[in-house]
Amino acid sequence: MLASPSRLSIAACALACLMLGAQPMDVRAQSPAPASKPAAAKAAPAKKKPVAPSKKPVSKPVAPALPPPPPAVELIGHVVMPPDALRPGPPSGQFDGEGRRASSPRFDAQPVQGVSSIKPGPTPGAWWSLSDNGFGRKWNSSDYRLCIYLFDVRPRTQAGPDSRTALQGVIELSDPARFFPWRLADEASPERFLTGADADPESLVTMADDTFWAGDEFGPWLLHFSVDGDLLGPPVELPDNVRSPEHPLVLSGADHARLERSRGIEAMDLAGDNRTLVVILEGTVTGDAPRTLRVLRYDTQAGKWLPGTLIYELDEDTVSVTDISRIEGNRFVVIERDDHEGDAAKAKRVYSIDLDKALADKTQAGKPLAKKLVIDLLAVSNSGGLIESLAPGALFRFPYHTPESIQVLDRKHVVVVNDNNYPDTGGRGVGVKDATEWLWLELANPL
């Protein structure tokens, strides 16, 4: 699937590949005065020994049960994209978190960063990769153009040390037909390019008709784009009017938010029928049980949400789901994460779930989906010595704040990528700027 030359710009330079070694992560009352003795003394009754009050056992808080360790997973491929790569485009990064304009932009062009979702590209080794909203917030990203990258990614493997990442092309997202019903940051241009102030795309699905569906967090919305990046219809709202604080109607005071900021459509993939989008919200909807996330299904051909909302329940030590990828049928893997990074990271897990089983079992209605731990991203085997900086036998850790993309290649192999939240630091050490790392993993037990 290739975009037309008019919109798919061919990058002039390959992105350099840098290898990063994982850093080991790691009362007693006062007695009253005696009374005077009576004249006729009687035998004093025997004194009873004071009985100590019975002590109730103090119940100690019970730590939440953590999932059992998953089967072994081996690192078989690794490549690193440097954080400071730029692509052609207008200067960016001129606004702060409150939308105030600085005297000059921080970057002369557009950073190649924030990979929030991946899908296999049109040729072997090629990958479609969705950019996020730019610099982390609506108000500081109005000069960042939303896009879909086409990368050529060749990992370093045990069979050979050579690796590369090359930016083959960029599809900039836009709304020339004016389907977006609210004012855009780039409203005046004929192309009406979408920016990080308009949407926050976090999940990508490629369709057989050479179109893209993206899941957004500002609405939250489903957005449908052509292969050239043109919006093909109005944003699709969530059922029950579930909206985020960044939704234009909420910002105008016409409605209220039912999700926290940045907790919209984070995870999405195509179901086994090749027409239904499976969506997992990142945050809990107001009024729902704590730590539960809605699992929704959208029929792209009928243009409607399907009945039967499912429930995904987070672990006690995690805060969100970041991606979903189909195994086969309607079985999926899901990334779940905590809110920490570097040595402090404790929970970066991958589970498998079965939607067919949940939908067929009527006794499970209203209950969370069953899930099975299949990968611990903080305990990956490096027995082949692919990461040379690790001591023999040491496990490879993927401790970035947001391991955000996963793609199942087959039942024993997956690819995982982090969102580097450019220009954040901390995943590989204090003050170390986060890169974008790609992992190829081989599972001992098939999914």
C-alpha positions in Angstrom: 0.0 0.0 0.0 1.8 3.1 -1.2 0.6 6.7 -1.2 0.7 8.9 -4.2 4.0 10.8 -4.8 2.1 14.1 -4.2 1.5 13.3 -0.5 4.0 10.5 0.4 7.3 12.5 0.5 10.4 10.5 0.2 13.0 11.2 2.9 16.4 12.2 1.7 18.3 10.8 4.6 18.3 7.5 6.5 18.0 7.7 10.3 21.2 6.6 12.0 21.0 3.4 14.1 22.5 3.6 17.6 22.7 0.5 19.9 21.6 1.1 23.4 22.7 -1.2 26.2 20.0 -1.9 28.8 21.2 -0.5 32.1 20.6 -3.0 35.0 17.7 -2.2 36.2 17.1 -2.3 39.0 -0.7 1.9 80.1 -0.5 1.2 83.2 -3.0 2.9 85.7 -1.8 4.3 89.1 -3.2 2.2 92.1 -5.6 4.0 94.5 -4.6 4.5 98.1 -5.5 1.5 100.4 -8.7 2.0 102.5 -8.7 1.9 106.4 -9.2 -1.5 107.9 -12.6 -2.2 109.6 -12.8 -2.9 113.4 -13.9 -6.5 113.1 -11.6 -8.0 110.6 -12.8 -10.7 108.5 -10.8 -13.1 106.4 -9.9 -11.2 103.3 -11.1 -13.0 100.2 -8.4 -14.3 98.0 -7.3 -11.8 95.4 -7.9 -12.7 91.9 -5.1 -12.3 89.5 -5.9 -9.7 86.9 -6.6 -11.2 83.6 -5.0 -9.6 80.7 -7.4 -8.5 78.0 -7.4 -10.8 75.1 -5.6 -9.4 72.1 -7.2 -9.6 68.7 -4.7 -10.4 66.0 -3.8 -7.4 64.0 -4.5 -8.1 60.4 -1.7 -7.1 58.2 -2.4 -5.6 54.8 -2.2 -8.3 52.2 -0.2 -7.4 49.1 -2.2 -7.8 45.9 -1.5 -11.1 44.2 0.7 -10.6 41.2 0.4 -12.7 38.1 2.6 -15.8 37.8 5.8 -15.5 35.8 5.2 -16.0 32.0 7.1 -18.5 29.9 10.5 -17.5 28.7 10.8 -14.9 26.0 14.0 -14.3 24.0 15.2 -11.1 22.4 16.1 -12.0 18.8 16.1 -8.6 17.2 16.8 -5.0 18.3 17.2 -1.6 16.6 17.3 1.9 18.0 16.1 5.1 16.3 17.9 8.2 17.7 15.6 10.7 19.4 16.8 13.9 17.6 16.1 12.9 14.0 14.1 15.5 12.0 12.0 15.3 8.9 11.3 18.1 6.4 8.6 20.5 7.4 8.0 23.8 9.1 9.7 24.7 12.4 8.0 23.3 15.5 8.1 23.4 19.3 7.4 27.2 19.7 4.6 26.8 22.3 4.6 25.9 26.0 2.1 23.8 27.9 -0.3 26.7 28.2 -0.2 27.6 24.5 2.1 30.6 25.0 4.3 31.4 22.0 8.1 31.6 22.6 10.3 34.0 20.7 11.5 31.2 18.5 10.8 27.5 17.8 12.9 24.8 19.5 13.3 22.8 16.3 14.0 23.9 12.7 11.8 21.2 11.3 9.5 18.4 12.4 10.8 15.8 14.9 10.5 12.1 13.9 9.2 10.8 17.2 6.3 9.6 19.3 5.6 6.2 17.6 2.3 5.4 19.1 1.2 2.5 16.8 2.7 0.2 14.1 1.4 -2.0 11.3 3.3 -4.0 8.7 4.0 -1.9 5.6 3.6 -2.7 1.8 7.0 -4.4 1.4 9.1 -6.7 3.6 10.9 -4.7 6.3 8.6 -1.7 5.9 6.4 -0.5 8.7 3.6 2.1 8.9 4.1 4.0 12.2 1.6 6.6 13.6 2.9 9.7 15.2 1.3 11.0 18.4 0.2 14.6 18.9 3.7 16.0 19.0 4.9 17.3 22.4 2.5 15.7 24.8 -0.3 18.3 25.2 -2.9 20.0 23.1 -1.7 23.4 23.8 2.0 23.0 23.0 1.6 21.0 19.7 -0.2 23.4 17.3 2.9 23.6 15.1 3.4 19.8 15.0 1.9 18.2 11.9 0.2 14.8 12.5 1.5 12.1 10.1 1.9 8.5 9.4 5.6 7.4 8.8 6.7 4.7 6.5 9.9 3.2 7.9 12.3 0.6 6.6 13.5 -1.2 9.8 16.1 -3.9 9.7 16.9 -5.1 13.3 20.3 -6.3 14.6 20.0 -10.0 15.1 22.2 -12.9 16.4 22.8 -13.8 12.8 24.4 -10.5 11.9 25.2 -7.2 13.5 24.0 -4.9 10.7 20.8 -3.0 11.3 19.2 0.1 9.9 16.2 2.4 10.1 15.4 4.6 7.2 12.5 7.0 6.8 11.0 6.1 3.4 8.1 8.5 3.4 5.6 10.6 5.4 1.9 11.0 4.9 0.7 14.2 6.5 -2.9 14.0 7.8 -5.3 16.7 6.7 -8.9 17.7 6.2 -9.3 19.5 2.8 -13.0 18.4 2.5 -13.8 20.1 5.9 -15.2 17.1 7.6 -13.8 18.2 11.0 -16.6 20.2 12.5 -14.4 22.4 14.7 -11.9 25.1 14.0 -8.4 23.7 13.2 -5.1 25.3 14.2 -4.2 25.4 10.5 -7.7 26.6 9.4 -6.4 29.2 7.0 -4.4 26.8 4.7 -6.1 25.1 1.7 -4.8 21.7 2.8 -6.0 22.2 6.4 -3.2 20.1 7.9 -4.1 18.4 11.2 -1.8 19.3 14.1 -1.3 18.1 17.6 -3.7 20.8 18.8 -6.5 19.2 16.8 -6.1 15.5 17.6 -4.0 13.0 19.5 -3.8 9.8 17.4 -2.7 6.8 19.4 -3.7 3.7 17.4 -3.5 2.7 13.8 -5.3 0.1 11.6 -4.6 -0.5 7.9 -7.5 -1.7 5.8 -7.7 -3.8 2.7 -9.0 -0.8 0.7 -5.7 1.1 1.3 -7.3 3.4 3.9 -6.3 4.0 7.5 -8.3 4.2 10.7 -6.8 6.1 13.7 -7.9 6.1 17.3 -7.7 9.5 19.0 -7.7 10.7 22.6 -8.9 14.3 22.4 -12.4 13.4 21.4 -12.1 10.6 21.7 -12.8 9.9 18.1 -12.3 7.4 15.3 -10.7 9.1 12.3 -10.8 7.6 8.8 -8.1 8.6 6.3 -7.3 7.9 2.7 -3.9 6.6 1.6 -3.0 10.2 0.9 -3.9 11.3 4.5 -7.2 13.0 3.7 -9.9 12.7 6.3 -12.7 10.7 4.7 -15.6 11.6 7.0 -16.6 13.3 10.2 -14.9 12.1 13.5 -16.8 9.2 15.0 -17.8 9.9 18.6 -17.8 7.2 21.3 -21.1 5.7 22.3 -22.9 7.2 25.4 -21.3 10.6 24.7 -18.1 9.7 26.5 -15.8 12.7 26.0 -12.5 13.9 27.3 -11.5 17.3 28.7 -10.0 18.2 25.4 -13.2 17.7 23.4 -14.3 21.0 21.8 -17.8 20.7 23.4 -16.3 20.2 26.8 -13.8 23.1 26.3 -16.7 25.3 25.3 -18.7 24.4 28.4 -21.5 22.7 26.3 -20.8 19.3 27.8 -18.8 17.6 30.6 -15.9 15.1 30.4 -16.4 11.5 31.4 -12.7 10.5 30.9 -9.6 12.0 32.4 -7.2 13.8 30.0 -5.2 11.5 27.7 -7.3 8.5 28.5 -9.2 8.0 25.3 -8.7 5.5 22.4 -5.2 4.2 23.1 -5.5 0.6 21.8 -7.1 -0.6 18.6 -6.9 -3.4 16.1 -9.0 -5.1 13.4 -11.1 -8.1 14.4 -11.0 -11.4 12.5 -13.8 -10.3 10.2 -11.6 -7.6 8.7 -14.3 -5.0 9.2 -14.7 -4.5 12.9 -12.4 -2.3 15.0 -11.7 -3.5 18.5 -11.1 -0.5 20.8 -9.9 -0.4 24.4 -10.1 2.9 26.2 -7.0 3.8 28.2 -8.9 5.2 31.2 -12.0 4.4 33.3 -15.2 6.1 32.3 -16.9 8.1 35.1 -19.3 5.8 36.9 -17.7 2.6 35.9 -16.0 0.3 38.4 -12.4 1.4 39.4 -9.6 0.0 37.3 -12.0 -1.2 34.5 -11.7 -0.2 30.9 -14.4 -0.4 28.2 -13.8 -2.7 25.3 -15.8 -1.4 22.3 -16.4 -2.7 18.7 -17.1 -0.5 15.7 -18.4 -1.9 12.4 -16.6 0.1 9.7 -19.0 -1.1 6.9 -22.2 -0.4 8.8 -20.8 2.7 10.4 -22.0 2.0 13.9 -20.9 0.8 17.3 -21.9 -2.8 18.0 -23.8 -3.8 21.2 -22.1 -5.7 24.0 -19.5 -3.6 25.8 -16.8 -5.8 27.3 -14.7 -5.1 30.3 -10.9 -5.2 30.7 -9.6 -5.0 34.3 -6.2 -3.6 35.1 -3.8 -5.2 37.6 -3.4 -3.5 41.0 0.0 -2.2 40.0 -0.8 -0.9 36.5 -2.5 2.2 35.2 -3.3 1.8 31.6 -3.5 -0.3 28.4 -1.4 1.0 25.5 -2.0 -1.3 22.6 -3.7 -4.4 21.2 -2.8 -6.8 18.4 -4.7 -9.7 17.0 -3.3 -13.2 17.2 -5.9 -15.1 15.2 -9.7 -15.2 15.2 -10.6 -12.8 17.9 -7.8 -13.5 20.2 -5.5 -10.6 21.0 -2.5 -9.5 23.0 -2.6 -6.4 25.1 0.1 -4.3 26.6 -0.5 -3.2 30.2 1.9 -0.8 32.0 2.6 1.1 35.3 3.4 4.8 35.5 7.2 4.5 36.1 10.3 4.2 34.1 14.0 3.3 34.4 14.9 1.5 37.6 11.5 2.4 39.1 9.6 0.5 36.4 7.9 -2.6 37.9 5.1 -3.6 35.5 5.3 -3.7 31.7 3.3 -6.8 30.8 1.6 -8.4 27.8 -1.5 -10.4 28.2 -3.6 -12.5 25.9 -7.4 -12.2 25.8 -10.2 -14.1 23.9 -13.2 -11.9 22.8 -15.0 -14.8 21.1 -15.1 -16.8 24.3 -16.3 -13.8 26.3 -19.1 -13.0 23.9 -20.2 -16.6 23.6 -20.4 -17.2 27.4 -23.5 -15.3 28.6 -22.6 -16.0 32.2 -19.6 -13.7 31.8 -21.8 -10.6 31.0 -20.6 -7.7 33.1 -17.5 -9.6 34.3 -13.9 -8.7 33.3 -12.3 -10.5 30.5 -10.1 -13.5 31.4 -6.4 -12.7 30.6 -3.2 -14.7 30.5 0.2 -13.3 31.1 2.5 -14.1 28.1 5.4 -11.6 28.2 7.1 -9.6 31.0 8.9 -6.8 29.2 11.1 -6.3 32.2 12.4 -9.8 32.1 13.4 -10.7 28.6 16.1 -13.3 28.0 19.3 -12.2 26.3 20.9 -15.6 26.2 22.1 -15.0 22.6 24.1 -12.0 23.8 22.4 -9.6 21.4 22.8 -6.8 24.0 26.5 -7.0 24.5 26.6 -4.5 27.4 24.6 -6.9 29.6 26.4 -9.4 31.8 26.0 -13.1 30.9 22.7 -14.3 32.2 21.3 -10.8 32.9 17.8 -10.1 31.7 17.0 -7.4 29.2 14.6 -4.8 30.5 12.3 -2.5 28.5 11.6 0.1 31.2 10.4 3.0 29.2 7.4 4.9 30.5 5.2 3.9 27.6 5.9 0.7 25.7 3.1 1.6 23.3 3.1 -0.6 20.2 2.8 -4.3 19.7 2.4 -6.3 16.5 1.9 -10.1 16.4 3.9 -11.6 13.5 2.9 -15.2 14.2 2.1 -17.2 17.3 5.7 -17.2 18.5 6.9 -13.8 17.4 6.0 -10.2 18.2 7.4 -6.8 17.7 7.2 -4.2 20.5 8.1 -0.4 20.2 8.1 2.4 22.8 6.8 5.9 22.4 9.7 8.1 23.4 7.5 11.1 24.2 10.1 13.3 22.7 12.1 15.1 24.2 11.5 13.2 27.5 14.3 11.4 29.4 14.6 8.7 32.0 13.9 5.3 30.4 17.6 4.4 30.1 19.0 6.6 32.8 18.5 10.0 34.5 19.1 12.7 31.9 19.4 10.3 29.0 17.1 11.3 26.2 14.7 8.5 25.3 15.2 6.9 22.0 12.7 4.8 20.0 13.6 1.1 20.5 12.2 -1.8 18.4 12.2 -5.3 19.9 11.7 -8.6 18.1 10.7 -11.2 20.6 10.4 -15.0 20.4 8.1 -16.8 22.8 8.9 -20.2 24.2 5.2 -21.1 24.2 3.0 -20.2 21.2 0.3 -17.6 21.8 
